[in-house]
Amino acid sequence: MDHADPTPRMPFWLAGEPAHGDAPLAVHHPYDGRLVGQTSYATPGQVERAVAAAHQVAPQAAALPAYRRAGALDHISARLAQRADEIARLITAENGKPIKWARAEVARAVSTFRWAAEEARRFSGDLQRLDTDPAAAGRMAVVRRVPRGPVLGISPFNFPLNLVAHKVAPAIAVGAPIIVKPAPATPLTALLLGELIAEVTEPHGPHTGAPAGSGTGLPAGMVSVLPVPNDRAGDLVADPRLPVVSFTGSGPVGALIRRSVPDKHVTLELGGNAAAVICEDWTGDEELTQAAQRIATFANYQAGQSCIAVQRVYVHEWLYDGFLPRLVAAVRALRAGDPADDATDVGPLISEDAAIRVESWVDEAVAAGASIEVGGRRDGATYPPTVLTGVPAGAKVLTEEVFGPVLVVDRVENDEAGFAAVNDSAYGLQAGVFTHNLQTAFTAHRTLAVGGVIVGDVPSYRADQMPYGGVKGSGVGREGVRSAMDDYTEPRVMVLTGLDL
């Protein structure tokens, strides 16, 4: 007698159609190791079909009218909102982040697709008068941006919905086909998003929630979501039919991508070593407590697995003794445990191996003279929120991206020394500057070698429409809906002659 599989395999999405590969891919909960879902890896032949479809449909996708691109994006946004709780629970199950943060991620993805719909409607180009000298009298330039071609989007495990959204939504908005390779550790959320996109994919759609003739259809081949083993990703990166590569992940992999395809347009978001500076004017008890609470929360909110999680804190020397106890108390108050519990603040890392690595880095720092103020004892894949002081120069927890719930605190002589310490890093994504002084804010903005300076708050703040990205080892290019739309396109100029301007 046949029995139904209690955890049926989720399909992936090949040119808008559900498909299954030969090699199974099981996804386990990072917190307790239980099986939470299954899918499969796309075969080389299926990957070829997806790339060929994206290449073939590119002219049709680029010619899509704005109302169809915007309508599809509006539909996806609405469907994400309708299934928000289901999607948040899936994020928690495969990623391990606390449900409160998973819900916030879904809300951000809803906003990202809605914002992309708005941008698609106003992505119109510019007019430039050319009659600025007599030789160009009667001439005007129309400058529009056109897709560079199909996009390869490679996304990481830490935001399995919203970082996929930041690749897919801008591509749809500009009319560029896209193939998404989600992280093998967390493919299920991306596949569910692929299901929603398939609802507005023709000719076999529109499907659920999008009546025929609604004008929201995307051409088949425009979006594929394919689990591909990491050791086969290089073939996709090298494929000349995918002239744009958008990668979010580790620095060494990003650097390898950039070197391997110098003729492609590559955008890289490679992580960071985010720092916050408590400036000399941030003096009140209430202000120090507020800064401590914000830093404690956003050093640990994804178990530290965020590119802009706070990792380093530099405190003006005469505020240090008042700030450190507040920070330790705020970190100690965070609740670690089952991420499905609404009360949990900090969940597990993505795997026990990741937690073991974080533990080894902390142990290395302690052996070199650092002190643990709170935390420091691993339990399986969970590493507790940890605060270190007295960390010697050169320790990995200070110089590398920990990508775990570890915070290094140090005192500095003045604001300038704090800014110099922030810049003493191979990374440059975002920095937080706690100050009320407008001149200090502008000095930080001029001085800090980072992609974004957040004044009066932690470096972990991000609005999904703003340009987001870094310098140095943190990557090249910018995400944020409109910024990614610019990266996926190139300007094309038309000069009109003989006009009565």
C-alpha positions in Angstrom: 0.0 0.0 0.0 1.4 3.4 -1.0 1.7 6.1 1.6 1.9 9.8 0.9 5.2 11.5 1.7 4.6 13.5 4.9 6.9 16.2 3.7 6.3 16.4 -0.1 9.0 18.0 -2.2 8.4 21.7 -3.1 8.8 22.3 -6.8 11.3 24.9 -8.1 10.2 27.3 -10.8 11.7 26.9 -14.3 10.6 29.7 -16.6 7.4 30.1 -14.5 6.5 26.5 -14.4 6.9 24.0 -11.5 9.6 21.4 -11.9 11.6 18.8 -10.0 15.2 17.7 -10.3 16.8 14.4 -9.7 18.9 15.2 -6.6 16.9 15.8 -3.4 17.6 18.8 -1.2 16.4 18.4 2.4 16.1 21.5 4.7 16.5 21.1 8.5 15.5 23.5 11.3 18.7 25.0 12.7 17.3 25.0 16.2 16.5 21.3 16.6 17.6 19.7 13.4 14.1 18.4 12.4 13.2 18.1 8.8 11.1 21.1 7.7 10.9 20.7 4.0 12.3 19.2 0.9 12.9 20.2 -2.7 15.5 19.2 -5.3 18.4 20.6 -7.2 17.9 21.6 -10.8 19.7 19.4 -13.2 22.2 20.9 -15.7 19.7 20.4 -18.4 17.0 22.3 -16.5 19.5 25.1 -15.8 20.2 25.3 -19.5 16.5 25.5 -20.3 16.1 28.4 -17.8 19.0 30.3 -19.2 17.9 29.8 -22.7 14.4 30.9 -21.9 15.7 34.1 -20.1 17.9 34.9 -23.1 15.1 34.3 -25.6 12.5 36.3 -23.8 14.7 39.3 -23.0 13.5 41.5 -25.9 9.9 40.8 -25.1 10.5 41.5 -21.4 12.2 44.8 -22.1 9.3 45.9 -24.2 6.7 45.2 -21.5 4.5 48.3 -20.9 4.8 49.8 -17.4 1.3 48.9 -16.4 2.1 45.2 -16.8 5.3 45.3 -14.9 3.8 47.4 -12.1 0.6 45.3 -12.0 2.7 42.1 -11.6 4.7 43.7 -8.8 1.5 44.9 -7.1 0.0 41.4 -7.3 3.1 39.8 -5.7 3.1 42.4 -2.9 -0.5 41.8 -2.1 -0.1 38.0 -2.1 2.9 38.2 0.2 0.7 40.2 2.6 -2.1 37.7 2.3 0.2 34.8 3.2 2.4 36.7 5.6 2.1 34.4 8.6 2.7 31.3 6.6 5.8 32.8 5.0 7.1 34.1 8.3 6.8 30.6 9.9 8.6 29.1 6.9 11.5 31.6 7.2 11.8 30.7 10.9 11.7 27.0 10.2 14.5 27.0 7.6 16.6 29.9 8.8 16.1 29.8 12.6 15.5 33.5 13.1 12.9 34.4 15.8 9.4 34.7 14.5 9.2 38.4 15.4 12.1 39.1 13.0 10.7 36.8 10.3 7.4 38.7 10.4 9.4 41.9 10.0 11.2 40.4 7.0 7.9 39.6 5.3 6.6 43.1 5.9 9.8 44.5 4.3 9.3 42.2 1.3 5.7 43.4 0.9 7.0 47.0 0.9 9.9 46.2 -1.5 7.6 44.8 -4.2 5.1 47.7 -3.7 7.9 50.2 -4.0 9.2 48.5 -7.1 5.7 48.8 -8.6 5.7 52.5 -8.0 9.2 52.9 -9.5 8.2 50.9 -12.5 5.4 53.4 -13.2 7.8 56.4 -13.1 10.9 54.9 -14.7 10.7 57.3 -17.6 14.1 58.7 -18.4 15.2 62.3 -18.8 15.2 65.1 -21.3 18.3 67.2 -21.8 18.4 70.5 -23.8 21.4 70.4 -26.0 21.1 74.0 -27.3 23.6 75.2 -24.7 25.8 76.4 -27.6 24.9 77.6 -31.1 26.0 74.5 -32.8 23.3 72.4 -31.1 20.4 74.8 -31.6 17.2 72.9 -32.0 18.5 69.7 -30.5 17.3 67.8 -27.4 18.4 64.4 -26.0 16.0 61.8 -24.7 17.9 59.6 -22.2 16.2 56.3 -21.3 17.6 53.3 -19.4 17.2 49.9 -21.0 17.9 46.5 -19.5 21.5 45.2 -19.9 20.0 41.7 -20.4 19.1 38.8 -18.2 20.2 38.9 -14.5 21.7 36.1 -12.4 20.7 36.8 -8.8 22.6 34.8 -6.1 21.1 35.2 -2.6 22.3 34.2 0.9 20.6 32.4 3.8 20.2 35.2 6.3 17.3 37.0 4.7 15.8 34.2 2.5 12.8 36.3 1.4 13.8 40.0 1.4 17.2 39.6 -0.2 15.6 37.6 -3.0 13.0 40.4 -3.3 15.8 42.9 -3.7 17.0 41.0 -6.8 13.6 40.0 -8.3 11.6 43.2 -7.8 14.0 45.6 -9.6 14.4 43.1 -12.4 10.7 42.9 -13.0 10.4 46.7 -12.6 12.8 47.3 -15.5 11.8 44.4 -17.7 14.9 42.2 -17.2 14.6 38.4 -17.0 16.2 37.0 -13.9 17.4 33.6 -12.7 17.5 33.4 -8.9 19.9 30.9 -7.2 18.8 30.8 -3.5 21.1 29.6 -0.8 21.0 25.8 -0.5 20.5 26.1 3.3 17.3 28.2 2.8 15.7 27.6 -0.6 12.1 27.1 0.5 11.0 30.7 1.0 12.4 31.6 -2.4 10.5 28.8 -3.9 7.3 30.0 -2.3 7.9 33.4 -3.7 8.4 31.7 -7.1 4.9 30.2 -6.7 3.5 33.7 -6.3 5.4 35.0 -9.3 4.0 32.1 -11.3 0.5 33.4 -10.6 1.3 36.3 -12.9 3.3 34.4 -15.5 1.9 33.8 -19.0 1.0 32.0 -21.2 0.1 29.3 -18.6 -1.1 32.1 -16.1 -2.3 34.3 -14.7 -3.3 31.9 -12.0 -4.7 32.3 -8.5 -5.8 35.8 -7.6 -5.1 37.3 -11.0 -8.0 37.0 -13.4 -7.3 36.5 -17.1 -7.0 39.8 -18.9 -6.0 41.7 -15.8 -2.9 43.0 -17.5 -0.5 41.6 -14.9 1.1 38.8 -17.0 4.8 38.4 -17.2 6.1 36.4 -20.2 7.2 32.8 -19.5 11.0 32.6 -19.1 11.2 36.0 -17.3 11.7 34.5 -13.8 13.2 31.2 -12.7 14.0 30.2 -9.1 16.4 27.3 -9.2 18.3 25.5 -6.4 21.7 24.9 -7.7 24.6 23.4 -5.8 27.3 25.9 -4.9 29.9 24.0 -6.8 27.9 24.4 -10.0 27.2 28.1 -9.6 30.3 29.0 -11.5 28.8 27.8 -14.7 25.9 30.2 -14.3 28.2 33.1 -13.4 30.3 32.4 -16.5 27.3 32.0 -19.0 27.5 34.9 -21.5 23.7 35.0 -21.8 23.5 36.4 -18.2 25.4 39.7 -18.6 24.4 41.0 -15.1 25.4 39.2 -11.9 24.0 40.4 -8.6 25.6 38.5 -5.6 25.0 38.8 -1.9 27.3 36.7 0.2 30.8 36.1 1.4 33.8 38.3 0.4 36.0 35.6 -1.0 33.3 34.3 -3.2 32.4 37.8 -4.4 36.0 38.6 -5.2 36.2 35.3 -7.2 33.1 36.2 -9.2 34.4 39.7 -10.0 37.8 38.3 -11.2 36.2 35.5 -13.2 33.8 37.7 -15.3 35.5 41.1 -15.8 33.4 41.9 -18.8 30.1 41.5 -17.0 28.2 44.1 -14.9 28.7 42.7 -11.4 27.1 44.0 -8.2 28.4 42.6 -4.9 27.1 43.0 -1.4 29.8 41.2 0.6 29.2 41.9 4.3 30.8 44.1 6.8 32.1 44.7 10.3 29.7 47.3 11.4 30.7 49.8 14.1 28.9 52.4 16.2 30.5 55.4 17.8 29.1 56.9 21.1 30.2 60.5 20.7 31.2 63.0 23.4 27.9 64.9 23.3 25.7 61.8 23.8 25.9 62.3 27.6 22.5 61.9 29.3 21.5 58.8 31.3 18.5 58.3 29.1 20.5 58.7 25.9 23.1 56.2 27.1 20.4 53.7 28.0 18.7 54.1 24.7 21.9 53.6 22.7 22.8 50.5 24.8 19.4 49.0 24.1 19.5 49.7 20.4 23.1 48.3 20.1 22.2 45.2 22.2 19.2 44.5 20.0 20.9 45.0 16.7 24.1 43.2 17.5 22.0 40.1 18.1 18.7 40.4 16.1 19.5 37.8 13.5 21.8 36.0 15.9 24.3 38.5 14.5 23.9 37.0 11.0 23.3 40.3 9.3 25.9 42.3 7.3 25.0 45.4 9.3 24.7 43.8 12.7 26.6 45.9 15.2 30.0 44.2 15.8 32.2 47.0 17.2 31.3 49.9 19.6 33.7 52.8 20.3 32.8 54.9 23.3 34.2 58.3 24.2 36.4 57.6 27.2 34.6 59.6 29.8 31.3 58.0 28.8 32.6 54.4 28.8 32.2 53.5 32.5 28.6 54.7 32.4 27.8 53.0 29.1 29.3 49.5 29.5 27.1 48.4 32.4 24.0 49.6 30.5 25.0 47.6 27.5 25.8 44.4 29.4 22.4 44.7 31.2 20.6 45.2 27.9 22.4 42.2 26.3 21.7 40.0 29.4 18.0 40.8 29.1 17.7 39.4 25.6 16.0 36.0 25.6 17.5 33.2 23.6 15.6 30.0 22.8 13.0 28.5 20.4 12.7 30.9 17.5 9.0 29.9 17.1 8.3 31.5 20.5 7.1 35.1 20.2 9.1 36.0 23.3 12.4 34.9 21.8 14.9 37.6 20.8 17.8 35.5 19.7 17.7 32.2 17.9 20.3 29.7 16.6 22.9 30.3 14.0 22.3 28.7 10.6 24.2 25.6 11.7 26.2 24.1 14.5 29.4 24.5 12.4 28.7 28.2 12.3 28.3 28.4 16.0 31.5 26.4 16.5 33.4 28.9 14.4 32.0 31.8 16.4 33.0 30.0 19.6 36.5 29.5 18.3 37.0 33.1 17.5 35.8 34.2 20.9 38.1 31.7 22.6 41.0 33.0 20.5 40.3 36.5 21.6 40.0 35.5 25.3 43.3 33.5 25.1 44.9 36.7 23.8 43.7 38.8 26.7 40.0 39.7 26.0 37.4 39.6 28.8 33.9 38.2 28.4 31.4 40.6 30.1 28.4 38.4 29.3 27.7 35.3 27.2 30.4 33.0 25.8 28.9 29.5 26.2 27.7 27.7 23.1 24.8 25.2 23.1 24.6 23.3 19.9 23.8 25.7 17.1 23.0 28.5 19.6 25.7 30.9 20.7 24.5 33.4 23.4 24.7 37.2 23.0 28.3 38.0 24.0 30.1 41.2 24.9 33.9 41.4 24.8 36.2 44.0 26.2 40.0 44.4 26.0 40.2 42.7 22.7 43.7 42.9 21.3 44.4 44.3 17.8 44.4 41.6 15.2 41.8 39.3 16.8 39.4 37.9 14.3 36.4 39.2 16.3 37.7 42.7 15.7 39.1 42.5 12.2 36.8 39.9 10.4 33.0 39.6 10.0 31.9 37.5 12.9 28.4 36.9 11.5 27.4 35.9 15.0 26.0 37.5 18.2 29.4 38.9 19.4 30.0 42.5 20.3 33.4 44.2 20.9 33.5 47.3 23.0 36.4 49.7 23.4 37.0 53.2 24.7 38.4 56.0 22.5 40.0 59.3 23.3 37.6 61.5 21.3 35.2 61.4 18.3 38.0 61.6 15.8 39.7 58.6 17.3 36.4 56.8 17.1 36.0 57.6 13.4 39.6 56.4 12.8 38.8 53.2 14.6 35.7 52.6 12.4 37.9 53.1 9.3 40.5 50.7 10.5 38.8 47.9 8.8 38.9 46.0 5.6 35.1 46.5 5.4 33.0 49.6 4.8 29.2 48.9 4.7 27.5 51.1 7.3 28.3 52.9 10.6 26.2 54.3 13.4 27.1 57.6 15.0 25.3 58.6 18.2 25.5 62.4 18.3 23.1 65.4 18.4 25.8 67.7 16.9 25.1 68.5 13.3 28.7 69.3 12.6 29.8 66.0 14.0 27.3 64.3 11.8 28.6 66.0 8.7 32.2 65.2 9.8 31.3 61.6 10.2 29.6 61.5 6.8 32.7 63.1 5.2 35.2 61.0 7.1 33.9 57.5 7.4 34.7 55.2 4.6 31.4 53.4 4.5 28.4 53.2 2.2 26.0 54.7 4.8 26.2 56.7 8.0 23.2 56.4 10.4 23.1 59.3 12.8 21.5 58.8 16.2 21.1 55.1 15.7 22.8 51.8 15.0 24.4 50.9 11.6 21.7 48.2 11.2 19.1 50.6 10.0 18.0 50.1 6.4 15.1 51.5 4.4 14.5 49.3 1.4 14.2 52.2 -1.1 17.5 53.9 -0.1 20.8 53.1 -1.8 22.4 50.3 0.2 25.9 48.9 -0.2 29.5 49.5 0.8 33.1 50.2 -0.1 36.4 48.3 0.3 35.7 44.7 1.2 32.0 45.3 1.5 31.4 45.2 -2.2 30.5 47.3 -5.2 27.2 48.6 -6.5 24.1 49.4 -4.6 20.9 47.6 -3.7 17.6 49.4 -2.8 14.9 49.2 -5.5 15.8 52.3 -7.6 19.6 51.8 -7.2 19.3 48.1 -8.4 17.1 49.2 -11.3 20.0 51.5 -12.4 22.5 48.7 -12.0 20.3 46.4 -14.1 20.1 48.9 -16.9 22.2 51.2 -19.0 21.5 54.6 -20.6 20.5 54.9 -24.2 20.4 58.3 -25.8 18.2 59.6 -28.6 18.9 63.0 -30.0 16.1 64.9 -31.7 17.0 67.5 -34.3 15.3 70.5 -35.7 13.1 71.3 -32.8 11.7 74.7 -32.0 12.7 74.8 -28.4 
